[in-house]
Amino acid sequence: MARARREEPRGDAPFLQRIGEGKLLLGMVHLPPLPGSPLWRGERLAAIVERSKRDAEAILAEGFDGYLLENFGDTPFFPDRVPPHVLTMMTRIALALPRAAGRGTPAISGVNVLRNDALGALSIAAAAGLDVIRVNVHSGVMVTDQGLIEGRAAETLRARSLLAAPVAILADVLVKHAEPLAPRSLADPGAHARDLVERAGADALVVTGPATGAPTDLARLRAVSRAVPGRPLFAGSGVTPRTIGRILEIADGVIIGTALKVDGDVHAPVDPRRARAMVRAAGR
């Protein structure tokens, strides 16, 4: 059974308005290592911009509604604040990406600054006119390979008000590659989802599997949907053409990365054929 929708979107964020119009398909634009990161091998920023444009264009050309930009190649990640040059380069890339989806519809555009620089992501979104930021740890404390990461919802929401930016906050529920410090959340993802919405002001939520490319647990997706009925909900990992139909019966949209890449390799370019197959499987 399809989940209930909110009667009206919060604020003037275009991302939230689009959710009210139907299920959303978002693809990932995974950036290679940026200049200055440990795995960078000398690729010039101009070449990275062109590579990112090709991925975004392929995602939109095959029928997706939009994309999220992410500094995926910058491992090992800073736990929160990234250096200013990273934000500057990501802003330049974001400004170069296409903004029109099929039939001239504006594309949904967003950014995630790994591992958890919500203020940096908000700054990029405000400067580049993006619609949404993803925040891996918006509230609570998670134990990760970067150490303890603490949510900064109070800071992020106040910064958004200060910037008067119509940018939606898409927050992870018990984000992948992490474990909650508080065991209550592990036992009850719905409790964490309610805190994200009612106490931390998240506009929309995303549920993932335990790692990149791992399937999203449908039982957890349903639990979050029941806990915060009507709040926009996305599945954020492991979506395939075989599972997307069942997922969209519960969620308002999907965020897909690995399954769109050549040979299913998360580091490879977007494969238009895979993107097309996913759109067809979603019933477009």
N, C-alpha and C positions, 0 to 999 in steps of 0.2 A: 504493500500500500504506500502511495506517495505521501510524504510528510507534509504537514500543514505549513503554509508560508505566512510570514508576517504580513499584516495588512498594508503597512507602509515601510519603506526603508528609512533608516535613521540618517538624519542630516541630508546633505546634498551630494554625497559621494556617488559618482556615476556607477561605480562597481556594484553598489547595493541596489541601485535602480535597475541595473541589467539583470540581477538575480530574479527580480520579480517578473521578468519576461520569459524565462525558460531555463532549462538546464545549461550550465556553462562548461565548456571544454577549454582548459588552459594548458599550454605546453611550456616546458622549461627551456630557457636559453641559458645553458650552462657555459659560463666563461672558462676559457683555459687559464693556466697560471698567468696572473697579471705581472707586469714589470715590478720587480722588488720582492716577489714571493719566492720561497725556497725552490720551487719546481720550475720557475721561469727559465726558459732556455734561449732568450734573446729575441723572441717574436715581437715585432714592433706593434705599438698600440694601434696604428692604422690597420694592420692586418687583422688584429683581434676584432676591431670594429666591423670590418667586412665579413669576417667569419660569423659574427653574431647576427649581422643583418641577414645573411643567407639562412640561418636557422630560423629566425623570426619570420622571414618571408615564406619559408616552406611551411611553417606551422599555420600561418594565416591563409595561405593559398589553398590548403587542403580542407579548410572549413572550420578550424578552431576559432574560438571567440577572442583569444588573446594569449598572453604569455607572461611569465615571470622571469626576470633577469636575476642571476645568482652568481656570485664569485666562487663557483664550485671548485675551481682548480687551485685555490689559494691555501691548500693544506700545508702544514698544520694551521688550523684556524686560531685566531685570537678569540678568547672567550666572549668578549663584548666589544669594546671600542677597537676599531681598525684605524690604521694611520690615515691622515688626511689625503694622501695621494691616491689611496684606494677609492675613496669616495669621489674624488675628482675624476678619475678614470672611468668609474662606473657611470657617473653623470654624463660624461662625453658619449659613452656607448649608448646609454638610454636615449639620449637626444637624437641619435642616428638611426634608431630602429623604426620600422614602419608603424603607422598608427591607424591603418584602415584594414578591416577584415573584409569578408566577402560582401559583394554588392554595396560597397561603400560604407558599411556599418563601422562606426569607430571601434577599433580594437581595444580590449581591456589590456592595460599594461601595468606591471607591478615589479617590485624588487624585493629581494631578500639579501641582506648583508650578513654573511656567515662569520662567526657562529651566531651572534646574537646582538648585533649593533642596530637596535631599533631606532635610535636617534639618528644614526647615519643613514639608514634606509629612508626615514622620514624626510631627511634633508635632501636626498637624491630625488625622492618623489615630488617634493614641493618645487624643487628647481627645474625638474624635467617635465612636470605636468603629468605624472603617473597617477594611476587610480587607486592602487592598493599596495600596502607593504605586508610582507609575511614576517611574523615574529615567532621564533622557535620557542622561546621561554618568555612569555608575557607576564606571568605571575607565578609565584611559588619558587622552589629551588630544585634544580635537576643536577644529578651527578653524571658528568659526561667525561669524554676523553680529554676535554680541555680543563677539567676540574669542575668545581661547583659553579653553576651559572644561575644567577638570581634575576628574576623578572623585575622590570622597571616600569610597570604600567603607569604609576603616578607621574613619572618623568615624561614618558612618551605621550600620554594624553594631554598634559599641560603644554608640551612643545607643539603638538598639533593645533591646539587652541591659539597659541601665540602666533603660529604661522598662518592661521586661518586657511589651512589646506584641506580641500575636500578629498582626503585620502582615507580609505577604509583600512582597518587593522584586522588582518587575518591571523589568528593566533592558533598555534598548535596545541592540541590536547595530548599531554604526555608525549612529547616529541621523540622521534626516532633517534637512535644512537645515544640513548640516555635512560636513566632510571630516576624516579622521584625520590627525593630525600625523605619525604613523609610517606609512610606506607599506606595511609588511608587512600591517597589518590591512586595508588597502584591497584588496590582492590576495587575501587569505584571510579572509573573514568568520568561518570556522570557528575560526581561531586566536584571534580576539577573543572569540568565544563561549566558548571553553574558558577563557580568562583570566577572563571575567566569572563563570563558574561555579566554577572550581577555585581561583582566587586572590582573587576579589573577593566570593564568597559570594552571588551573585544566586540567588534562588529560582526565577525564571522569566525568560524572554527574549521580546523582541518585535523583529520585523523589519519594516521599513517600506520604502516607495519613497523617492526622493530629496527629496520635498516633501509638504506636506499635500495629501491627496487623490490623490497619485500611486500607481499600482499597485505592490503589493509584488512583487518579483521572485521567481518560484517557484524558480528555480535557487538563489538565495541562501537562500531558506527551506529548501530541501532540504540545502544545504551546512551550515547551522547545525544542522539536525536530525541529520545524520550525525555532526557534531562532538561533540554533547552528547546522545547518545541517551537518551531517557527523561526529559530535563529539560523541563518545560512550556514550550511555544513558541506565541507568538501572532503573527498578521499584524496590523500596526497602521496600514495606510493603503491607500486605493484599493480596498477590498473592495466588490464590487457583487453583485447577484443572479446575474449571469452567471458570476462567478468564485468565489463563496463555496464552492461544492461542491468544486472542485479544491483550494482552499486548505485546507479542513478534512480533506482526505485526508492532508495533511502536518502541519498544525498542530493544537494542542489547542484553539484558540479564535481569535476575531477581536475587534478593537477597531474600531468603526465610528463615524465622525463625519459627514463630508461627505455621504455617500450617504444618510443618514437625514434630511437637512434639506430644507425646502421648496425645490423647483427645484434641488436639489443645491448650494445656496448655503451655504457653511460658516458664515456669520454669521446665517442664518435659523433659526427655531424647528424643532424636530423635527416631521416630517410623519408622523403615524401610519400613513398608507397605505404610505409607503416602508418604515417599520419592519416592517409586516406582511408586505410583499413579501419583505423580506430573511429573515425568519423562515421563510417558506414555502420560499424557495430553499435554505435550509439543511436542509430536510427535517424541520422540526419538525411 
